[in-house]
Amino acid sequence: MTDETIGGTPSAGAPHPTLRTLDVLVGTWQVSGPGHHGTVTYEWMPGGHFLVQHVDLVQDDQTTTGVEYIGYDAESGTLKSHFFGSTGDILEYVYEVADGELTIWFGQPGSPARYRGTFDAEGTTATGAWAWPGGGYASTMTRVRP
């Protein structure tokens, strides 16, 4: 991914610099926690404007597969995504990576439905939890391939 800017703003055709915060996610991760397991793989789409996540998870004996596209949304100034699931679901999330912490809000920033995890010093494990009003669960991601 390139980081070409002119005067502090992205040059025409260059990915927005905020996307660089997602570099820590690139690779294949083993996901585990109470009642769920599987893998997710993050990779840059050619051109570097979108990080693509491929999901293959089992939660409570239900398989979820899908693909998510994460890109910079200029209107909101956030890293917005759309997840397309094998069951026909289309879900929206907002990503933020700062100070070794990953937050994924369902819908909009500040939503009570979110994942918050902390990366270890090597960036090979993120430990955290999904939470929403009335529920949630712990979840750990461990990098298995860069």
N, C-alpha and C positions, 0 to 999 in steps of 0.2 A: 504494500500500500504506500502511496506517495503522500507527502505532506507539504506540497507546494503552496505557498501563500504569497499574496501581494498586499502589503500594507496591513498585515494581520488578519485579512479575510481570505477565504479560499479563492484561488484563481479559477477561472472558468474551466470546468471539467475536473478539477481536483476534488478529492473527497474532503469533507469537513474535518478539521483537525481533532475535534471531539471524538470522532470515531476511533482514534488511536487508543483511547482508554480501554477499548474492548480487546486489545491485543492479548491481554492476560487470559482470555477465554479460548483462544485458538488452540485446537487439538481435540483429542477424544478423551472423555471423562467417564469414569464409572460412577454412577449415582446410586446411593444406598441410604436406607433409613428404615424405621419401623413400617412394615407393610409395603415397601416399594424398593425396586431395583431396576437397573438398566444402564443404557449408555446414551450420551449426547455427544455430538461432534459439531464443533464450530469451525468454519472456514470462511475466508474472504472470497466473495464473488469477484471475478475478474473486474478490474477497474477500482476496487476498494471502496465502493460506495455503500455496500451492504455486507454485514456479517450474516452468514447463513448457518442456522442450527438445524441439525438432523436429530430427531428424537425417537428413541425406541425404549419405552419404559413399561413396566408392569406395576400397577398399584392396586392393591386389594383384588388381585387376580384379574384385573382388567388391563388389557394391552392398549397402550397409547403410542401411536406412531404419527409423525408429522414433520413439518418443516416450518421454520420461522425465519423471517427476514427482518433484520435490525438495521435501521438507517437513521441518519440525522434528519430531524424534522425542523426546518428553518422557522416555521410559524411558531412553534412552542419552544424552540431551543433545546429540545430533548432528543434522546436516542429512543425512538419509537419503534415498535415492532408489530408485526402481524404473524400470528401462528395459525397454520392451516393443519387441522387434524384429520386423521383417517376416518373419523366418524362424521365429518362434515362441519366440525366446529371451526369458527374463525374468531380468534381471541386477540385482543390488543394489550400490549404491555409497554412499559417505559423502563429502560435500563439506566443505571448509574453505577459507575465504578470510580471510587475515590478513596484515597488513604487506606488501601488494602481491603476495602469493603465493597461487596457487590449487593446492590439493591435492585430488585425487579418488582415494580408495582403493577398490579392488575388494573388496567384502565389508565389512570392518571397518577402523577406524583402525589404523594400524601394519602393515597388510598389505604384503607385499613387492610386490604388484601394485598399481601406482598411477601417476597422472599428477601431475607437479609442474611448474608453470610460473610465470613471473614476469611481471607486467604492467609495461608501460612507464609513464612518468610521466603520460601523458595517458589511460591506461587503454584504449588503442585496439589494443594488441597484447599477446598473452601468448605467450611463448616458453618451451618446456619439452620434456618427453619423457615418454612412457609407458615404464614399466619393470616387469619381472617376472623371477623367477629364470630365468636363461638367455636373456633377450631384452629387446627394447624398441625404440623408435624415437623420433626427434625429431619434434615437432609444433608448429606455430605457428598461432595464431588471430589473424586481423586483422579488426577490426570494419569492416563495410561499410555498416551501417545502425544507427542508435541504436534 
